[in-house]
Amino acid sequence: MAFTSVDDLLAAIQPAEGGREVFDPATEELVGLAPQATAEDLEAAVDLAEAVQKSWAALSHEERSDFLSRAADAIEEAAEPLAVLLSREQGKPLNGPNARFEVGACVGWLRAHAAFEIDPEVVMEDENFRSEMHWDPIGIVGAISPWNWPMMISIWQWAAALRMGNTVVAKPASSTTLSVLALAAVMNQVLPEGVLNVVPASARVGAAISGHPKIGKVMFTGSTEVGRIVARDAADTITRLTLELGGNDAGIVLPGTDPAAIAEDVFWGAFINTGQTCAALKRLYVHEDMYEEMVDALVAVAEQMPMGNGLDEQNVLGPLQNRAQYEVVKRLVDAARDSGARIALGGNPDEDRPGFFYPTTIVADVDNENPLVAEEQFGPALPIIKYSDLDQAIEWANGLDVGLGSSVWGNDVDEAVEVAKKIEAGTTWINGHGAVDPRVPFGGSKASGYGLEFGTSGLKAVAQPHVITIPKK
């Protein structure tokens, strides 16, 4: 069927009766009803994925890539209703690097994965033998996605798994179930039945994915706390894992940098998706010589960024997705204020306003040990920490047990690269923060997880390496 409206999408995914009410985090109005999968539903999805996996794996890379390309076309045709549903359920605005951007990224990610070449590699050859590395399907991949980028991160997981001949059993976050179900419904117009299965289960029911004996690989994006549970559950079945967990990304602004020249890029590095991004800039270290200029420049940019209902075309910042996350941000900003930090902008939510809106907040004169710095706020509040010695800033940046992304900002790119080499993180961007590319591997260090996604490295991560050694005589 053609999905030309949100009503079309909801008609395809809502249960015939019952279901869990889903509310708009901007207005607290009803969006729709999400089905609630049982343990039996999960088992049925796994059995279906198992039944069709060998026929899917028997297709060539070219044939599976063609299916991914057709799925990308289907998403593109339904892009506007998908974006509107995403905005209503998750809260992010249509414009800016938000809902329409996210749906477009799903299209681009599928097409990129369809285009990657993944051929056997000759790893050794001499006069007697040739050894080749092949990449076989694992079987079923369990994909568990979060609520902050529900469609895009789902595609990050699904695209690689499907391309490599695996089938998928996916569990979306409970608070963004409709968006992921709608995305799958659009894709399943063109994919073979049973290749992609979305199970809208609770955390209790979905927990069975991690240790399921028929699931050979689990991809999880979410908090470090839940990642530890996933890893423990997977241990008994030796289930392979890719874990992209929490981050508390540091950025270092080097002496001599022009604050006005970088302020807008720094802002979006921190406040993309209203700060609800694992690899967002969450603590900024600025040299004392231009500290006040940097604070003022960021405040000037932030004041120009409208926040409100995502369906209003002018807005580029939205609400926090849920009440619990709103309370986390409020607690951390209040603690910073109480400790003597300066609230340069924001920090004064309107408690009578509908929705979970926390104003864009910039906090200055804050200690590195402050909870707003040491804990991941995952919202629209950026602490700016003053430093006088670069080695001290690097030590502070490395001082936490997480290391997903990071950034270095400066006029001299070579100098910035040398600083970047000293930072403990899966990715360090120079004069930018948070931009990901389907061709560039991405993953965390320390408690931010392990395993790589994206590019051919990501394809290999959802495949079974298989060495074939061939005699020449």
N, C-alpha and C positions, 0 to 999 in steps of 0.2 A: 504494500500500500504506500501511497505518498504521504509523507509527514509534512504538512504545510502549516500546522498550527500547534500550539501547546496542547490544545484539546485532543488533537490526533495522537500526540505522544502519550498523554495520560490515558486515553482510551485503550492503548495497546499494552500498558503496563500496570494499571490499577487492578486490584482484585475485584472479582464479581461481587463479593460481599466481604464485610469486615475490613481489616487493614488498620494500619497505624496512621494517625493524623500527622501531616507534615505542615509546619508553619513557616511563613516567610520571616527571616530574622530581621528584616527591615520594618515590617508592618505588624508582625505577629498574626497575620491573617492566614487562613487555611489555603495551602497550595494544592494538596491532593492527599490521596491515601496510598501508603506504601504497603505492598504485600509483606507478610511475615512468614519466612520459611521455617519449616520444622527440621528436626534432625533427619526425618525420612526424606524430605525434599533434598537435603544436602546429599544423602546417599544416592538418591535417584540421579542427581546431576553428575556425581562421580561415576556412576555406572554408565551413563550415557556417554560421558567423555571418554571412558575406557573403551566402549564399544566401537567408537568411530575413529579412535586415535590412529590405529594402524593404517586405515585407508587414507587418512589425512597425511600421515607420514610418507605413504607410498607415492604421493605426488612429488613432482620435481620442485626445486626451488623456484623455478620460473612460474610454475602453475600456482604455487602458494602465493608468490609475489603478485600474481594477477588478481587473486582474491583480495589481497590487502589493498591493491590499487582500486578495485571496485568498491571496497568498503569505504575508502577515502572519498570516492565520488559520491556515495550515498550520504555520508556525513555532510559533505559540501552542499548537497541539494537540500538538506534539512537544517542547515547551519543556523538560521535565524530562530526557529522555534526551539532548537536545542539551547541556544544562548539565552533566550528568555526564560526557559525553565530553570537553567543553571542559575541565573540571576535571582529568580524568585526563591529557589531552595537554598542556595549557598549564601546569597546576599551580595555578591560582587556586582559592580555596575556593568552595564553592557559595554561601555566605552573605556578607553585607556587599556592598560595591560590586564584585562579582566575577562568577562564572559565571552565576548566575540573573539578576543585574542585566544582564549583557551580552546574554543571549538576549532578555530583555524589551526592551532598547534596540533590538534588531533589529526587533522587532515595531513599536515606536513610530516608528522612523525610516521604515519602509515606509509606515505609515499617514499620517505627516506629509507625505511626498513625494506620496502619492496625493491629498492635499487641497490642495496648493499650486495657486494660479491662475497661469497663465503665458500671458497674452494678448498679441497684438501691441500695440506702444506707438506712439502718434502722437508723433513727435519734432519735427515741424515742420509748421505749417499756415498758409498765407496765402491770398490771394484767387486764387492761380493753381495751387498744388500742395498736396498732403498727402503727407508722407513717413512711412512706417510701418516700425518695426523688428520683424521677425519672427525667430523662433528655430527653425531647421531642425535636423534630426538631422545629426550629423557622419558617422555610419556605424558603424564598429566602435570600441569603446573597450577598450583594454587596461588591466586593473586589477591592480596588483601590491600585495599587502597584507603586513603584518608579522606577527610572532608574538606581540606583546604583547596586542592586542585583535583576534584573527584574525577572529572573526565580525562584530563590530561595525564594524570599519573596512572590511571587505569590503562590508557593507551600505551604508556611507557612499558607497562608490564605485558599487555596483551600482544603488542606488535611483534616484539622479539620472540615471545614464546610460540606464537602461531607460525611465524616465518620459519622457525627451526623444526616444524613438524610436530609440535606438542599441541594437545588440546588444553583448554583452560577452564577451571572452575574458579570463579571470582566472587569475592565477598566485599561489597562496598561498605563504606562507613554508614552507620545507622542514620546519621543526620543528613546524608546526601544520597540516599538510596535511589530516589526518583531520577536524578541526573544520570547515574550510571546505568540504570535499567533502560532509560530512553536511548542512551548511546548504543547499548548492545542491541536494542530492538532495531535501530536503524542499520547497524552493521549486519545483523542476522537476516536482513532481507537478501543478502548476496552470499553470505558464508554458508557452507554446508551445515545441515542440522547437527547439533551436538558438539560442534567444534568450540564454540564460545558459550559458556553457561554462567549466568549471574544468579547467585543465591542470596536473596535479601534477608540474611539471617541476623539474629542478635549476636552479640559478642560471645554469649554462652554457647550457642549452637555453632557459630563460625569457628570457635576454638578447635573443633575437631579437624579442621583443615591441616593444621600444623603437624599433627602426628598421624595423619591418615595413611594407612599402609599402601593405598593405591596411588597416592600423590607423591611424585618423585622429586618435586622442587617446589619451594614456597618463596614467593616474592612478597615482602612486607614493607610498606612505607608507613611510618607512624612514630610514636614516642619510643624513647629508649626503654622506658619501663615495660611497655607491652612487648617490645622487641626481645627483651630478656625472657619473657614468658614463651614467646614463639620459639626461641632457640631451645629452651628446655623441653617443650613439647615435641620438637622435631628430633630430639636426641635418640629416643628409643628406636625410631625407624630409620635413623641415619638419613633423614630427608635433607637434601641440599637446600641451602638458603642464600638469598640475597636480602640483606637488611639495610634499608635506608632510614636511619633513625633521626632523633632530634639533633638539632644543632644550636649553637649560640655564636653565630659568625662574628668574627672581629674584623674591623677595618682599621688600617693605620694610615693617617695622613702625614706625609713626610714634611720636614721643614722646607719652607720656601714655596710651597704649593699655593696657588691662587684659589682661595675658597669660593669666590664667585664663579670661577670657571668650572668647578666640579660639583657645585651644590645641587643642581637638578639631578645629576646622575647618582649622587650619594642618596638623595631623597628617594628615588625610585628603587635603589638597591635595598633601602630599609623598609619602605612603605608599600611596595608592590603587594597587591592583594590585601591591602590594609594591614600589612605586616604579618599576615598569616601564611608564611612560606618558610619551609625548613631551612633553605639556603638564603634567607634574607639577612641583610646586615643588621645585627642586633646590638652591637656595642662599637662605638667609634672612638678611636684614640687619636687625639689631635695635639700637635706640638704647641707649647705655650705661646710661641711667638705669634701665631695667628688663630689662637683658640677663640677669642671673642668674635673675630671676623667670621670664622666658620659657623659658630652658633647663630650669628645674625643672618648669614647667608642662607642657612637651612630654614630658619624661621621665615624669611622672606619668600622662599619657594613654597613652603608648606602652607602659608596663608593663602596662596593662589589656587590650592587644590580643593575643589568642592567635594564635600562628603554628604551622602544622602541615599535615598531610595535608588537602587540600581537601575530601575526602569526609567528613571529620569535621565535623559540623554546627556545632560551637562555634568553629571557626577562622575568622578574617577576614583573615589574612595567610598566604601560601603560600611555596613555594620560588621561586628564580629559575628561569626556564624552561630554561636550558641551562648547561652547565659553563663555556662561554666567558664568559657574562655574570657568573657567580659570581666568576670570576677577576678580571674588571675591578673589581668592587666591592671584593673583598679587597685588590687592589693599591692602590687609592686610599685606603682606610681605613688600611692599613698605612703608606702614605707619610705620611698626616696624623699618625698616632701618632708615627712616627719624627721628624717635624719639630717635635714638642713640643706638638701639639694635644691637648686633653683629650677623652677618650672618656667622655662623660657617661652613655652607655648602650650596651650591645652591643659590637660589634667583636671578639667572641670566638667565632667559629664552631666548632661541634663537628665536627671533621674525620672522626670515626668514624660520624657519623649518615648513614644512606642519604639520597640526594636532594641537591638543590642549595640547602640552606637557609643563608641568611646572616641573622643575628639583626638585629632592628630596632636601628639604630645612630644615635645623635645625637652629633655632634662639635662641641665648643665650643672657644673660644680658638684659632681657626684663621685664618690670614692669607688675605686675598682672592686672593693669587697661588698659594695651595696647589693642587696638582693636583685635590684633591677638590672644590674650588670652580670651578676653571677648566675642568675636563673634565666631560662629562656622565656621571654615575655609573650612571644607569638601574637603580637598585636601592634597597634599604631603608637608605640612609645619608644623613642630612641634615646638612650643615655649617651652623653658625650663626655669622655674622660680626658683630662689634661695630662700630658706627659712632658718632661723636660729632657729625658735621656732616651734615645731610640732603643737601646738594648732593654731598657725597662719596659717600653711599650711592647716589644716582641715577647718578653717574658710574661707580661700580662695577657697578651693575646693567646699564648700557649698554656696559660695557667689552669684552664678548665679541662675536664675529662672528655670533652666533645671536640670534634674537628671535622665538620662537613665542608663548609665553604669559608672563604676569607678574601680579603682584598688589600691592596696597597695602592695608595694614591700619591702621585708625585710628578714633577716636571721631567725628571731624568728617568726614562724608562729602564735603562740599564741598572741604575741604583735601586729602582723599585723591584726589579727581578731578583737582585741579590738579597733584598729583604724578604721577598716572597719565599726564597729557598729555605729560610729559617723558620717559616711558619708551619705548624703541624696541622695540616688539613688535607682533605681529599682534593680540593680545588682551591687555587688562589687566582683571582682575577686582578689584572693591573688596570687601574683607572676605570673600573666598572665593578659591578657586583651582581651576581645571580643569573647572568645570561647563560642558558644551556642550549646545546646544539645536538641534534640527533646523531651527528657524526663524531662527537667528542665524548670519550668515556667519562662517567660521573659516578662517584661513590664516596663514602665517608672514611674517616680514620677514627681511632680510639672508640669511644662509646657512641659515635655517630653511625656505626654499622660497618658492614663489610660486603664485598662483592661489587662488581661494576655493572652499570647499565649504559646503554647507548653504544652506537657504532658496532663494529665487528666484535669488540670486546664484550659488549652486551649480548650479542647473539651467541657467542661461545659460552656465556654464563648460563644460558638456558639450554645447553646441549651437553651430551655425554662425549668427552674426548675419547677417541678410539684410534689407537696406533695400529697400523697394519705394516708389518715388515715383510718385504718381498725379496726372495733370493734372485740373483741375476744369473745363476748357473743351475 
